Amino acid sequence: ALGRRQEALAAANEAAGLFRTLAEANPDAFLPDLASSLNNLGNRLAELGRRQEALAAANEAVRIQRKLAEANPDAFLPGLARSQGALGSVLRGMGRHQEAADAFAEGVRVLTPFFQRFPQAFSDLIQALIHYYLQSCQAAGCEPNEDLLAPILPLLEGDE
């Protein structure tokens, strides 16, 4: 927020390295933190135009979150949705709009049941995912999947 992007990158890189070490020793306790720190690292790298490195960090976060969600969906699918959003953002920045739309759509898909049960807790995240999904679809020249959005939009309209 202060425009000190190199310092932010250094901090994000250090955090990812520390959580990687901790996750190697105790994966059950620290893999979720590693995935979150990789999302942050990817965002910082993307801000500096280091898109390939950002993509690698985002993809690693998605892989970790997917593995965690397979073992415990209720605990980790929302984290997978966040990581899919981070991946979509990196792909958008690279001009890979169809892949970005696919990543955002996957985030929406996995988050929908959580949003339906706990709309206040997940409203901001699902709105962001939908916003960027729609933008990415438009940039890619593809139609949004109405079946994906149909269960969510009435709940969001009820918020307004």
Secondary structure, 3 states (H helix, E strand, C coil): CCCCHHHHHHHHHHHHHHHHHHHHHCHHHHHHHHHHHHHHHHHHHHHCCCHHHHHHHHHHHHHHHHHHHHHCHHHHHHHHHHHHHHHHHHHHHCCCHHHHHHHHHHHHHHHHHHHHHCHHHHHHHHHHHHHHHHHHHHHHCCCCCHHHHCCCHHHHHHHC
